[in-house]
Amino acid sequence: MNLPPGCPPRCRGCAHRGLTEEASSAQKEGWIRTALAPWEDRIAPLRSPDPQRRLGYRERVRLATRWDGKGWRFGMLLRDELVPLEDCPLHAPRVRAALNLFRPLPPPPAFPLAFVTLTGAQATLVVKASHPLEPPALDFSGLEAAGVEGLWLHHHPTAGRRIFGRGAWCLLWGIPESRNPLGLLYGPASFQQALPELYALSLDQAEAHLAPGPGDGTGDLYCGDGASLARWRARGSEALGVEISGSALDRAARNAPGCILLQGTCGQRAPQIRGWLASFPQGMRRAYLNPPRTGLETEVAAMLTDCPAGRLAYLSCAARTLRRDLELLEAGGYEVVSLTPYDFFPRTDHVETLALLEGP
Ligand SMILES: C[S@@+](CC[C@H](N)C(=O)[O-])C[C@H]1O[C@@H](n2cnc3c(N)ncnc32)[C@H](O)[C@@H]1O
């Protein structure tokens, strides 16, 4: 296999790295046509980024760590062995530059570094420690040149399966939040879609379908930092955002001022979401859904059937749960208008799908 420089043969991260762009796109389209077969006639071609964006696009990484006796290594764990990924060709240049700077951090056990994460310009050193540690000796001068704007120390005593915990966050250097290419604030643990230009196209498509405007009510479930909420508000629609993470909601309040925001799981909040949507006539209700891989909670699918929206857009990162949810929504009277796959993660086998539906 002809791998680009820095791509370790043992890494399992990119299932499509041995494929041409055409072959990878064909496999992704084939998977979506199989997984979403009941709506085969409504599946659009895969939307892909420009060819030069198929490498160097990953701005959000979570990497395991190992001390090799000379310095820290960062990569992926295969069983108990670390496959170093400092030079992974998918990493954005800033990720590679930052990882290089973190290599000479102090050794364990004094500095029990478990993970390093980067979310755009916000970097975090996750230490397996319950008590606040002395900040590590680090030459901060290189961070700015690397494109890092904030460096955090996060204490997580049981760091392992979960990267972030409830322990303290301490800003070691820089500013606590940055702005993404769309101008929106994000923090060190924010969810951020890869390839912002392609993500913006998916939002354009959702916005054209929902056509939210004054007098409408748009419920944005699993709203994160409020990237989509900001769109609905800019069109003059009333908007409600629901999100489990308090820090994401705090940013959503600033990214999309003037929205009603509810913290909690969408399942727990289903009665309040229903009450709010019901205050608009059905034809003026809109819903935008962007759940994690597990898809919609049963209470959410039931609520959307019980109090239907006139138009609905659903951006999904897992075609299996999307199929289950589309079947539930169809049974509730919705009609699937179109399904558009988006290649947000070139060279991997991931593919996201934007489903557009009309209400009963
Ligand atoms: C795929 S991300 C989408 C975020 C946002 N729409 C965006 O594009 O930036 C899913 C979001 O759902 C949140 N989340 C996960 N489970 C949730 C739940 N049960 N209820 C509400 N929010 C949840 C996560 O914190 C995350 O922000």
The ligand as a Tripos MOL2 file, in Angstrom:
@<TRIPOS>MOLECULE
LIG
   27    29     1     0     0
SMALL
NO_CHARGES

@<TRIPOS>ATOM
      1 C1        -23.0460   15.4330   17.1380 C.3       1 LIG1
      2 S1        -22.8470   16.6340   18.4020 S.3       1 LIG1
      3 C2        -23.6870   18.0100   17.6670 C.3       1 LIG1
      4 C3        -23.4010   19.3370   18.2630 C.3       1 LIG1
      5 C4        -23.8750   20.5310   17.4360 C.3       1 LIG1
      6 N1        -25.1210   20.3020   16.7750 N.3       1 LIG1
      7 C5        -22.8000   20.9620   16.4580 C.2       1 LIG1
      8 O1        -22.9080   20.6790   15.2580 O.co2     1 LIG1
      9 O2        -21.8000   21.5670   16.8870 O.co2     1 LIG1
     10 C6        -23.9580   16.0400   19.6080 C.3       1 LIG1
     11 C7        -24.1540   16.9580   20.8000 C.3       1 LIG1
     12 O3        -25.1470   16.3520   21.6340 O.3       1 LIG1
     13 C8        -24.7610   16.4790   22.9880 C.3       1 LIG1
     14 N2        -25.4740   15.3580   23.6510 N.ar      1 LIG1
     15 C9        -25.0930   14.0590   23.7420 C.ar      1 LIG1
     16 N3        -26.0900   13.3280   24.2830 N.ar      1 LIG1
     17 C10       -27.1220   14.1890   24.5230 C.ar      1 LIG1
     18 C11       -28.4340   14.0390   25.0400 C.ar      1 LIG1
     19 N4        -28.8900   12.8380   25.4000 N.pl3     1 LIG1
     20 N5        -29.2190   15.1210   25.1350 N.ar      1 LIG1
     21 C12       -28.7620   16.3540   24.7660 C.ar      1 LIG1
     22 N6        -27.5230   16.5550   24.2650 N.ar      1 LIG1
     23 C13       -26.7200   15.4840   24.1310 C.ar      1 LIG1
     24 C14       -23.2610   16.4410   22.9990 C.3       1 LIG1
     25 O4        -22.7490   17.1080   24.1270 O.3       1 LIG1
     26 C15       -22.9370   17.1640   21.6790 C.3       1 LIG1
     27 O5        -22.7920   18.5460   21.9000 O.3       1 LIG1
@<TRIPOS>BOND
     1     1     2 1
     2     2     3 1
     3     2    10 1
     4     3     4 1
     5     4     5 1
     6     5     6 1
     7     5     7 1
     8     7     8 2
     9     7     9 1
    10    10    11 1
    11    11    12 1
    12    11    26 1
    13    12    13 1
    14    13    14 1
    15    13    24 1
    16    14    15 ar
    17    14    23 ar
    18    15    16 ar
    19    16    17 ar
    20    17    18 ar
    21    17    23 ar
    22    18    19 1
    23    18    20 ar
    24    20    21 ar
    25    21    22 ar
    26    22    23 ar
    27    24    25 1
    28    24    26 1
    29    26    27 1
@<TRIPOS>SUBSTRUCTURE
     1 LIG1         1 GROUP 0 **** ****
